[in-house]
Amino acid sequence: MKKVVVCILTVLCALSVATAAEQKVTATQIVQREKGVCTDYNNGEFHSTEQTISLYDFTGDGRPETVVDASQFSCSTSVSMWGGTGGTYLWVVVDGVAHEFLAHQWKVVDMYGKNVLLLAVHPSRCDYTAGPCYQAYVWSKGAFRTTK
């Protein structure tokens, strides 16, 4: 009986991993999803600016990845739908996978031909002291990497 349960659980886990891997996302889908969150919240009106989506090559393959900046969103029924004291949501889509960040501001900096995502984050992300706190992320070995 235990072997049957283990086999069933193994098959279910494999199916869920395969399904998750197949569900790729685009920047446009992220914006549409967040628009739906706004309209679902008391029938809000969603707006975004031309700066909502930008392109940067983080992987170094010559093809740009998309960045979706929720600080460029507004919803008529919620002032803080996409952020608060910790910052605002930012998604970087790499090969159909959305990597989510929370930042007050962000910038991409070219460091010797490599794009670095620089985030101004809440001080609690660093050492809890008052004042500015920054984290730098680079794409390496299939993921965004930073030091802590």
Secondary structure as UniProt FT lines:
FT   HELIX           2..22
FT   HELIX           27..40
FT   TURN            41..43
FT   STRAND          46..48
FT   TURN            50..51
FT   STRAND          53..56
FT   STRAND          65..69
FT   HELIX           70..72
FT   STRAND          73..75
FT   TURN            76..77
FT   TURN            81..82
FT   STRAND          83..84
FT   TURN            85..86
FT   STRAND          87..94
FT   TURN            95..96
FT   STRAND          97..103
FT   STRAND          105..111
FT   TURN            112..113
FT   STRAND          114..120
FT   HELIX           123..125
FT   TURN            126..127
FT   STRAND          134..140
FT   TURN            141..142
FT   STRAND          143..145
//
